[in-house]
Amino acid sequence: MGYQTNLPENCRTGYDRDYDDELTAIPRPTIQEIRLPLVAAFVGTGFPLLRNVLLKRPVYAGIQLPILGGIIGYVFGSSVEKWRDRRYAEHWATIRHYIMLHPEEFEAEERKKYGDLFLEWHPKR
């Protein structure tokens, strides 16, 4: 997925990143996309099972509750994840818009070479 920008050439700085859309979330690896829904599903499944253990009942007594809890937990986790993505996308869009309006405050820094960063080295032999 290539990144492109809608900014004019004179408004681009070294700090802004190019994105396809103003409200596009930063792409993340797949495991991070499903982490919160899976954790919420495990919690939704685990509480009824833990309740059965604490009440000294068979673990799978009332099996519909862990199944329903897992489904509800996964849906809740997915909703929170989508809400968080929209919130972060709006946040970064606001920052990019501010940078576009005030390019003088975000001038691109001059690139440095490794040779300029390293100090002179004299081996002691």
CYANA upper distance limits for C-alpha pairs under 8 A (distance plus 0.5 A):
  2 GLY  CA     20 ASP  CA      8.48
  3 TYR  CA     18 ASP  CA      5.70
  3 TYR  CA     19 TYR  CA      5.43
  3 TYR  CA     20 ASP  CA      6.15
  4 GLN  CA     18 ASP  CA      5.57
  4 GLN  CA     19 TYR  CA      5.90
  4 GLN  CA     20 ASP  CA      5.90
  5 THR  CA     18 ASP  CA      5.32
  5 THR  CA     19 TYR  CA      6.18
  5 THR  CA     20 ASP  CA      6.88
  7 LEU  CA     11 CYS  CA      6.67
  7 LEU  CA     12 ARG  CA      7.04
  7 LEU  CA    100 MET  CA      7.80
  8 PRO  CA     12 ARG  CA      7.37
 11 CYS  CA    100 MET  CA      6.17
 11 CYS  CA    101 LEU  CA      8.45
 11 CYS  CA    103 PRO  CA      6.39
 12 ARG  CA     16 ASP  CA      7.31
 12 ARG  CA    100 MET  CA      7.81
 12 ARG  CA    103 PRO  CA      8.01
 13 THR  CA    103 PRO  CA      7.36
 13 THR  CA    106 PHE  CA      6.92
 13 THR  CA    107 GLU  CA      6.37
 13 THR  CA    108 ALA  CA      5.78
 14 GLY  CA    106 PHE  CA      8.02
 14 GLY  CA    107 GLU  CA      7.29
 14 GLY  CA    108 ALA  CA      4.80
 14 GLY  CA    109 GLU  CA      7.36
 15 TYR  CA    106 PHE  CA      7.35
 15 TYR  CA    108 ALA  CA      7.40
 16 ASP  CA     96 ARG  CA      6.86
 16 ASP  CA     99 ILE  CA      7.73
 19 TYR  CA     24 THR  CA      7.60
 20 ASP  CA     24 THR  CA      7.40
 22 GLU  CA     89 ALA  CA      8.17
 22 GLU  CA     90 GLU  CA      8.34
 22 GLU  CA     93 ALA  CA      5.99
 23 LEU  CA     86 ARG  CA      7.77
 23 LEU  CA     89 ALA  CA      5.53
 23 LEU  CA     90 GLU  CA      6.31
 23 LEU  CA     93 ALA  CA      6.71
 24 THR  CA     89 ALA  CA      6.29
 25 ALA  CA     85 ASP  CA      6.46
 25 ALA  CA     86 ARG  CA      7.47
 25 ALA  CA     88 TYR  CA      7.38
 25 ALA  CA     89 ALA  CA      5.23
 26 ILE  CA     89 ALA  CA      7.75
 28 ARG  CA     32 GLN  CA      7.01
 28 ARG  CA     33 GLU  CA      7.43
 29 PRO  CA     33 GLU  CA      7.31
 30 THR  CA     34 ILE  CA      7.24
 31 ILE  CA     35 ARG  CA      6.41
 32 GLN  CA     36 LEU  CA      8.12
 33 GLU  CA     81 GLU  CA      8.07
 34 ILE  CA     38 LEU  CA      6.53
 34 ILE  CA     78 SER  CA      8.27
 35 ARG  CA     39 VAL  CA      6.67
 36 LEU  CA     40 ALA  CA      6.60
 36 LEU  CA     77 GLY  CA      5.91
 36 LEU  CA     78 SER  CA      7.66
 36 LEU  CA     81 GLU  CA      7.34
 37 PRO  CA     41 ALA  CA      6.56
 37 PRO  CA     73 GLY  CA      7.40
 37 PRO  CA     74 TYR  CA      5.11
 37 PRO  CA     75 VAL  CA      7.49
 37 PRO  CA     76 PHE  CA      7.60
 37 PRO  CA     77 GLY  CA      4.39
 37 PRO  CA     78 SER  CA      5.62
 37 PRO  CA     81 GLU  CA      8.07
 38 LEU  CA     42 PHE  CA      6.65
 38 LEU  CA     74 TYR  CA      6.66
 38 LEU  CA     77 GLY  CA      7.88
 39 VAL  CA     43 VAL  CA      6.67
 39 VAL  CA     74 TYR  CA      8.43
 39 VAL  CA     77 GLY  CA      8.22
 40 ALA  CA     44 GLY  CA      6.54
 40 ALA  CA     70 GLY  CA      7.96
 40 ALA  CA     73 GLY  CA      5.12
 40 ALA  CA     74 TYR  CA      6.15
 40 ALA  CA     76 PHE  CA      7.71
 40 ALA  CA     77 GLY  CA      6.00
 41 ALA  CA     45 THR  CA      6.61
 41 ALA  CA     69 GLY  CA      7.54
 41 ALA  CA     70 GLY  CA      4.71
 41 ALA  CA     71 ILE  CA      6.90
 41 ALA  CA     72 ILE  CA      7.68
 41 ALA  CA     73 GLY  CA      4.76
 41 ALA  CA     74 TYR  CA      5.03
 41 ALA  CA     77 GLY  CA      8.05
 42 PHE  CA     46 GLY  CA      6.28
 42 PHE  CA     70 GLY  CA      6.74
 42 PHE  CA     73 GLY  CA      8.01
 43 VAL  CA     47 PHE  CA      6.64
 43 VAL  CA     69 GLY  CA      8.48
 43 VAL  CA     70 GLY  CA      7.83
 43 VAL  CA     73 GLY  CA      7.57
 44 GLY  CA     48 PRO  CA      8.00
 44 GLY  CA     66 PRO  CA      7.19
 44 GLY  CA     68 LEU  CA      8.41
 44 GLY  CA     69 GLY  CA      4.72
 44 GLY  CA     70 GLY  CA      5.14
 44 GLY  CA     71 ILE  CA      8.18
 44 GLY  CA     72 ILE  CA      7.54
 44 GLY  CA     73 GLY  CA      5.57
 45 THR  CA     49 LEU  CA      7.29
 45 THR  CA     65 LEU  CA      8.16
 45 THR  CA     66 PRO  CA      4.76
 45 THR  CA     67 ILE  CA      6.86
 45 THR  CA     68 LEU  CA      8.22
 45 THR  CA     69 GLY  CA      5.66
 45 THR  CA     70 GLY  CA      5.13
 45 THR  CA     73 GLY  CA      8.42
 46 GLY  CA     50 LEU  CA      6.44
 46 GLY  CA     66 PRO  CA      7.38
 47 PHE  CA     51 ARG  CA      6.53
 47 PHE  CA     66 PRO  CA      8.06
 48 PRO  CA     52 ASN  CA      6.80
 48 PRO  CA     65 LEU  CA      6.74
 48 PRO  CA     66 PRO  CA      6.03
 48 PRO  CA     69 GLY  CA      8.22
 49 LEU  CA     53 VAL  CA      6.91
 49 LEU  CA     59 VAL  CA      6.24
 49 LEU  CA     60 TYR  CA      7.52
 49 LEU  CA     66 PRO  CA      7.12
 50 LEU  CA     54 LEU  CA      6.64
 50 LEU  CA     59 VAL  CA      8.35
 51 ARG  CA     55 LEU  CA      6.61
 52 ASN  CA     56 LYS  CA      6.58
 52 ASN  CA     57 ARG  CA      5.52
 52 ASN  CA     58 PRO  CA      6.90
 52 ASN  CA     59 VAL  CA      5.92
 52 ASN  CA     60 TYR  CA      8.18
 52 ASN  CA     61 ALA  CA      7.63
 53 VAL  CA     57 ARG  CA      6.45
 53 VAL  CA     58 PRO  CA      7.54
 53 VAL  CA     59 VAL  CA      6.46
 57 ARG  CA     61 ALA  CA      7.31
 62 GLY  CA     66 PRO  CA      8.38
 63 ILE  CA     67 ILE  CA      7.10
 64 GLN  CA     68 LEU  CA      6.43
 65 LEU  CA     69 GLY  CA      6.32
 66 PRO  CA     70 GLY  CA      6.49
 67 ILE  CA     71 ILE  CA      6.86
 68 LEU  CA     72 ILE  CA      6.60
 69 GLY  CA     73 GLY  CA      6.35
 70 GLY  CA     74 TYR  CA      6.57
 71 ILE  CA     75 VAL  CA      6.77
 72 ILE  CA     76 PHE  CA      6.55
 73 GLY  CA     77 GLY  CA      6.50
 74 TYR  CA     78 SER  CA      6.59
 75 VAL  CA     79 SER  CA      6.68
 76 PHE  CA     80 VAL  CA      6.76
 77 GLY  CA     81 GLU  CA      6.60
 78 SER  CA     82 LYS  CA      6.70
 79 SER  CA     83 TRP  CA      6.64
 80 VAL  CA     84 ARG  CA      6.54
 81 GLU  CA     85 ASP  CA      6.67
 82 LYS  CA     86 ARG  CA      6.74
 83 TRP  CA     87 ARG  CA      6.66
 84 ARG  CA     88 TYR  CA      6.65
 85 ASP  CA     89 ALA  CA      6.51
 86 ARG  CA     90 GLU  CA      6.61
 87 ARG  CA     91 HIS  CA      6.69
 88 TYR  CA     92 TRP  CA      6.65
 89 ALA  CA     93 ALA  CA      6.51
 90 GLU  CA     94 THR  CA      6.65
 91 HIS  CA     95 ILE  CA      6.94
 92 TRP  CA     96 ARG  CA      6.60
 93 ALA  CA     97 HIS  CA      6.53
 94 THR  CA     98 TYR  CA      6.71
 95 ILE  CA     99 ILE  CA      6.76
 96 ARG  CA    100 MET  CA      6.62
 97 HIS  CA    101 LEU  CA      6.75
 98 TYR  CA    102 HIS  CA      6.61
 99 ILE  CA    103 PRO  CA      6.11
 99 ILE  CA    105 GLU  CA      8.29
 99 ILE  CA    106 PHE  CA      7.30
102 HIS  CA    106 PHE  CA      7.76
103 PRO  CA    107 GLU  CA      6.92
112 LYS  CA    116 ASP  CA      7.04
112 LYS  CA    117 LEU  CA      7.79
113 LYS  CA    117 LEU  CA      7.22
114 TYR  CA    118 PHE  CA      6.81
